[in-house]
Amino acid sequence: MSTLPAVAPVAEVEPGVLPHVRARGVEHVFKHVLASVPRLFPSFRSLHVGIRPDVADDELLFIVFEARVPLADVPDHAGARRLWGDDFLMAYPPPRLEHFVLHLKREEE
């Protein structure tokens, strides 16, 4: 019996994200962040990317990357977020006009 190779999850990007990042001139940052999730969290289970308004100001938008990872693979949540933050800063140093956010959701096996 043959075994199929493991297939990496595919990112689900909401329809309005690409036009938004292109219009705002941050497509290169978006592509970097999109590629960084599997590089930094190789066991991620899913990645969803969308644009969300601030709860207090509808005109302030956040490009939100929601990655689901096994809890056992990311025991240090704060350290994992710092790792992502350091990588993000290299790709998009200040001053920044767009807001990128990582929601790292750790799940039990």
Secondary structure, 3 states (H helix, E strand, C coil): CCCCCCCCCCEEECCCHHHHHHHCCCHHHHHHHHHHHHHHCCCCCEEEEEEEECCCCCCCEEEEEEEEEEHHHCCCHHHHHHHHHHHHHHHCCCCCCCEEEEEEEEECC
